[in-house]
Amino acid sequence: MRFLEDLDPEQREAVTYGEGPLLVVAGAGSGKTRVLTYRIAWLLASGRAQPHNVLAVTFTNKAAREMAERVEKLLHGPLRGGFVGTFHRFALTLLRQYPEKVGLPPRFAIADEDEQRRLVEQVLKELGIPSTQLSPRAARAAISRWKNGSSSAVSASELVSAVVERYQERLQAAGAVDFDDMLVLAVKLLAEDAGLRQILRQRFTYLLVDEFQDTNPVQMELLWHLAGPRPNLTAVGDEDQSIYRFRGAELEHILRFEHTYPGAKVLTLGNNYRSAEPILKAAAAVIAHNTRRRPKLLRSCSGDGEPVRVLAAADESDEAGLVVADIRRERAAGRTSIAVLFRINALSRPLEAELVRWGVPYRVVGGVRFWDRAEVRDALAYLRLLANPDDELAFLRVVNVPARGLGAVTLERLRQAAQIWGCSLCEASRRLPETLTPRAREALARFWELLDSLRQQAGGSLRELVAALLEQSGLAAQYDTREEEDRARLANLDQLVNAAAEAEQRGLTLPSFLDEVALLSEADAETAPQSVLLSTLHAAKGLEFDVVYLVGLEEGLLPLMRGEEPELADEEEERRLLYVGMTRARKKLVLTWARSRRLHGETRTTRPSRFLAELPPEVRREGLTSPSPLPHWEPKPLVRPRQEAPAPEARNGFRPGMKVEHPTFGRGVVLQVQASGAQTRVVVFFDRAGKKTLLPSVAPLKVLSAPRG
Ligand SMILES: Nc1ncnc2c1ncn2[C@@H]1O[C@H](COP(=O)(O)OP(=O)(O)OP(=O)(O)O)[C@@H](O)[C@H]1O
């Protein structure tokens, strides 16, 4: 087995470990995926297993494909009969084989995203739940959390339980499963059918799991049923790269592996083959601040390299300018493996504009290009209708966005009316034909009234027009939930306001702005392999580049916040995201932040991310004065998150604006009061520490003075 020579001694020990549960836990770039792949090859080449005995699972199709390809390359032949794929693919294979055992019809359907959304909307309507109480998006997210056994879903409200129940009934009636159901039903199948469990355990004698830190409770249960009492389960992972808490991943799974599988061997890998020493040291210094982790040592095998740099920019355009100028220098020097990473998609827009300006080819992963994002396209369709009330495509796109009960029947009747009158569809809809229901006529009248009133502003400020549109049309309010995805969508809409403000400054009017946007979308479908990659931190997981820029390292953006101090677990998750981003770099790493940033259509002064203070002293800081003398940045959401009004007595008399004193932190100002039941928690800005702190109890606080009223 010549291929074992490609491994270092620690990797070789893991690859050739014998029977029983094994956890390989190691830092980024230490060759964990390599270990898993080589282990499969070794099991087969040594005759311990036949291909059909191997079940290797991971989280993305791409990762699974790469793993299978690597094994085949090592073995110089195809891997027939073994299973290398995602958890979902494995579950679906099982369900397709035994649908009747879990009450599914033989040819059950899989509801796609769009169908799920429509189903949830229907359910909310049937149950008479207004979107102000539970929006369809929040309901969908709650259903998913509930199905995935997320601990945050355990206390789901009665409302959510009722929605889940009805949604499930509807799905079943339609003979369909959704994505989450696949795993849940596969677990049910295995839990209830001892015979099948036995068959599978006899067949799959070796289980291997990559990215183990991202497993959710349902996936853990699936593994548990497959593994049996004497499992040959090999898990590889890194708790420092666990970044899918919002999808139900639980850190406990990797931290408590030895408790779940008693007698498990835990091995670590100490060499890092990816990043130069300064990058590794900087990343290690940051992640060391997390509490829920196993301490790890990583040695760089790639030599010294350039020092890590932190750049402070004046604002987001300046930041994009600095980054793109540096990218151009790197490309001129022959480096083409380059990525720019950010916490939320909305940050890509100024970068895209700058890259387009300089003709630098780029591609966006982890999301559609800014201008192609659904919420941005919806807003643009409204703008197009403002510019041209007969833009039929725009009309069709948004006449029922947000939902106002103008469905297929209404559209069909409008089409008929347009034909009889010989006018456009839009014109027919403005004439409110008698054939429509009174509700539809009312809704259409309101739709055109909104557009008319907005059109009166169309000659004025473009920025104000877009902001008013987002507010008055309800486009922004649709995403007023606490869900990660929705926060990103709201941020994208904010970015559209910024883009309008910039266009206005350049003297563009509404029609010329729309033309420019249309050309932008068409012009740059460039996807050359040597293009710069723009990606969210989440989507960059598992990738590596020579040069990495991490932008937007500011309080509120990383850690991502909407108005309140993150809980410890959230702060640690955000730190892990930064760690994942930093460790994508092989040779050069640059971190940037902007002293002011347009957010929510307004320019605000910002503070550098708290994580920047955790970098070691040898990191080069340029254009920085520390600590920032600027006023504290208080993020203001475009749409304020709904807050339950607490009972006045629960607030213990605390109010925002109160001056208080804490025995340890000194004097500060109350920014926020959170109350539930008898418990009161307050967010206080402490002058001495210069940061906001969420206090779990108000008991130690002394009130110095209170604001009037
Ligand atoms: N023994 C080795 N010799 C040379 N290169 C290696 C060795 N082991 C791993 N590498 C290289 O190091 C890089 C990281 O390996 P791999 O992706 O397997 O690491 P990982 O631990 O899964 O990383 P991450 O957790 O950050 O995604 C790859 O480019 C891989 O080819």
The ligand as a Tripos MOL2 file, in Angstrom:
@<TRIPOS>MOLECULE
LIG
   31    33     1     0     0
SMALL
NO_CHARGES

@<TRIPOS>ATOM
      1 N1          0.4950   14.5400    4.6700 N.pl3     1 LIG1
      2 C1          0.2540   15.5500    3.8270 C.ar      1 LIG1
      3 N2          1.2100   15.9670    2.9860 N.ar      1 LIG1
      4 C2          0.9890   16.9910    2.1370 C.ar      1 LIG1
      5 N3         -0.1560   17.6670    2.0540 N.ar      1 LIG1
      6 C3         -1.1450   17.3040    2.8660 C.ar      1 LIG1
      7 C4         -1.0080   16.2450    3.7970 C.ar      1 LIG1
      8 N4         -2.1710   16.1120    4.4660 N.ar      1 LIG1
      9 C5         -3.0100   17.0650    3.9820 C.ar      1 LIG1
     10 N5         -2.3950   17.7800    3.0190 N.ar      1 LIG1
     11 C6         -2.9730   18.9270    2.2500 C.3       1 LIG1
     12 O1         -3.4220   19.9000    3.2000 O.3       1 LIG1
     13 C7         -4.6260   20.5290    2.7720 C.3       1 LIG1
     14 C8         -5.7150   20.3340    3.8140 C.3       1 LIG1
     15 O2         -6.1370   18.9760    3.8320 O.3       1 LIG1
     16 P1         -7.6480   18.5670    4.1310 P.3       1 LIG1
     17 O3         -8.5570   19.3830    3.2940 O.co2     1 LIG1
     18 O4         -7.7520   17.1040    4.1390 O.co2     1 LIG1
     19 O5         -7.6880   19.1220    5.6260 O.3       1 LIG1
     20 P2         -8.8940   19.2710    6.6300 P.3       1 LIG1
     21 O6         -8.3440   19.0120    7.9860 O.co2     1 LIG1
     22 O7        -10.0400   18.4510    6.1880 O.co2     1 LIG1
     23 O8         -9.1780   20.8260    6.4500 O.3       1 LIG1
     24 P3        -10.4010   21.7510    6.9400 P.3       1 LIG1
     25 O9        -10.9240   21.1700    8.2030 O.co2     1 LIG1
     26 O10        -9.7850   23.0900    7.1640 O.co2     1 LIG1
     27 O11       -11.3710   21.7950    5.8140 O.co2     1 LIG1
     28 C9         -4.9630   19.8910    1.4360 C.3       1 LIG1
     29 O12        -4.4610   20.7220    0.4110 O.3       1 LIG1
     30 C10        -4.2350   18.5530    1.4870 C.3       1 LIG1
     31 O13        -3.9200   18.0750    0.2070 O.3       1 LIG1
@<TRIPOS>BOND
     1     1     2 1
     2     2     3 ar
     3     2     7 ar
     4     3     4 ar
     5     4     5 ar
     6     5     6 ar
     7     6     7 ar
     8     6    10 ar
     9     7     8 ar
    10     8     9 ar
    11     9    10 ar
    12    10    11 1
    13    11    12 1
    14    11    30 1
    15    12    13 1
    16    13    14 1
    17    13    28 1
    18    14    15 1
    19    15    16 1
    20    16    17 2
    21    16    18 1
    22    16    19 1
    23    19    20 1
    24    20    21 2
    25    20    22 1
    26    20    23 1
    27    23    24 1
    28    24    25 2
    29    24    26 1
    30    24    27 1
    31    28    29 1
    32    28    30 1
    33    30    31 1
@<TRIPOS>SUBSTRUCTURE
     1 LIG1         1 GROUP 0 **** ****
